[in-house]
Amino acid sequence: MAIETLHRLIITFDIKKEDIHGEIDAIDKIGSFVFDISERLRLDDCFVNYGGAAHLPYCMLEHSERACLEKAECEIQAYIGHFIRHKTEI
């Protein structure tokens, strides 16, 4: 029986809670981009949460190969950089 390793990457979009409603278009674009990356890199799992009363928006990616997650992270960080007001926390 083999042991499989699953790597998980969680990126939280650092947006002030009072600004979330005004930033929903940007969050939607980032979420769509995350799903596109997930499909292109054939990640095992992808989840985007658009935020709520208890937490900020975030995405979670899972894959058995760490290098794939690192590539996804770089591309997502670069894309988020297009939205100057947004920074991320990993």
N, C-alpha and C positions, 0 to 999 in steps of 0.2 A: 504494500500500500504506500503510495507516494504522498508526500505532504506538499500541498500547493500553497504558494504565497500570493496573497492579494494585496496590492498596494492601493492606498486611498489618498486622494488629493482633495482637500477642501479649500476653496477660495471664498472668502467673505468680502463682499463689496462694502467698503467703508463709506456709508452714506448716512448723514444725520437722519434720525427718525422723522423729524419734521419735514425733511426734504424728499422723502420716499415717493410721495404722491406726485410731486413735480418732476421726478426723475423716472417715472414708470416707462416712458418710451425708450430711454437709454437702457434701462434694466431689461426690457423686452429684447432689444437688439443684442445685448450681451448674451442673454439666455439663448437666443436663436443661434448665435455664433458658437456657443458652447456645444449645443446639440450637433451642429455641423462638424465641428472638430471631432466629436465623439464618433460620429459615423465614418468620417474619413480615416481616422486612426484605428477604427474597429475596437474601441474600448469596450470592456466588459459591462460597464454600467455608467450611466450618466443621470444626474438629478439636478434640477435647478429649482430653488425655492425663492420666490419673489418677495420674501419678507413678511413680517406681520408685527403684531403687538409685542411679541416676546423676543424677536430676533431680526437681524438685518438680512438682506438678500444674500444668498450664497449659492455656490454650485459644488457638487461632489462628483468626482470621477474615480472610477475603479478600473484596474487592469492588472494582469499578472506580470507584466513587464514594466519595470520602473522607468526605463528609457522612454517608453511611449507616453507616460504621464508627464515626464519632464518636458518632452516636446510639446504636449498639449498646454502645459503651464506657460511655457515661453510664448506660444502663440496667443493664448488668452490674455496674458499680461500685456502684450504688445497691442492687442485689439482694445483692451480697456484703456490703454494710454491715449487712444483717439478721443476718449471722453475725458478731457483734461481734469475735470472736477473730481473724477473718481480715482481712488487709490484702493489697493487691495491688501488684505491681510491673509497670510497663509498659515 
